[in-house]
Amino acid sequence: METVKVFYLCDGSVETCKRTHCYKEGGPCSHTQNDAHALTTGDSKDFVRIGDSLFEKGPEEYE
């Protein structure tokens, strides 16, 4: 069985994040695997598969 990693749009408040690449600091990182810090909630999330990972789509990402 294949293991797929899921990355959610991040709220920028993950306590363990050093934020060296965070979008809040001007960096490119905007996703987290911690669903407790997902920016959006509910089942209406839209994902794109990149390799063995699923990334939640943001407004104009990956298009």
C-alpha positions as CSV (number, residue, x, y, z in Angstrom):
1,M,0.0,0.0,0.0
2,E,1.3,3.4,-1.0
3,T,2.0,6.1,1.7
4,V,0.8,9.5,0.6
5,K,1.8,12.6,2.6
6,V,-0.9,15.3,2.9
7,F,0.1,19.0,3.2
8,Y,-2.5,21.6,4.2
9,L,-2.3,25.4,3.7
10,C,-0.7,26.6,6.9
11,D,-2.1,29.1,9.3
12,G,1.5,30.2,10.2
13,S,1.1,29.3,13.8
14,V,2.8,25.9,14.1
15,E,4.7,26.1,17.4
16,T,7.6,23.8,16.3
17,C,8.2,25.7,13.1
18,K,11.4,27.8,13.0
19,R,9.8,29.9,10.3
20,T,13.0,30.3,8.3
21,H,11.2,29.7,5.1
22,C,7.6,30.6,6.1
23,Y,5.4,32.7,3.9
24,K,5.0,35.0,6.9
25,E,8.7,35.8,6.7
26,G,8.7,36.2,2.9
27,G,9.7,32.6,2.2
28,P,8.1,30.0,-0.1
29,C,6.7,27.6,2.6
30,S,2.9,27.8,2.9
31,H,2.0,24.2,3.8
32,T,2.0,22.0,6.9
33,Q,1.3,18.3,7.6
34,N,-0.3,19.3,10.9
35,D,-4.0,19.4,10.2
36,A,-4.6,21.2,13.5
37,H,-2.9,24.2,11.8
38,A,-4.7,24.0,8.5
39,L,-5.8,27.4,7.3
40,T,-9.1,26.1,5.9
41,T,-11.5,23.7,7.5
42,G,-14.1,21.2,6.3
43,D,-14.2,18.7,3.5
44,S,-14.3,21.1,0.6
45,K,-10.5,21.2,0.3
46,D,-9.0,20.9,-3.2
47,F,-5.7,19.0,-3.5
48,V,-3.1,18.5,-6.2
49,R,-0.8,15.5,-6.3
50,I,2.9,16.1,-6.7
51,G,4.9,12.9,-6.6
52,D,3.8,10.9,-3.5
53,S,2.3,13.9,-1.8
54,L,-1.0,15.8,-1.9
55,F,-0.9,19.6,-1.5
56,E,-3.9,21.7,-0.7
57,K,-4.5,24.2,-3.4
58,G,-4.5,27.9,-2.6
59,P,-6.1,30.7,-4.5
60,E,-4.1,30.5,-7.9
61,E,-1.5,27.9,-6.8
62,Y,-0.4,25.2,-9.2
63,E,-2.5,26.6,-12.1
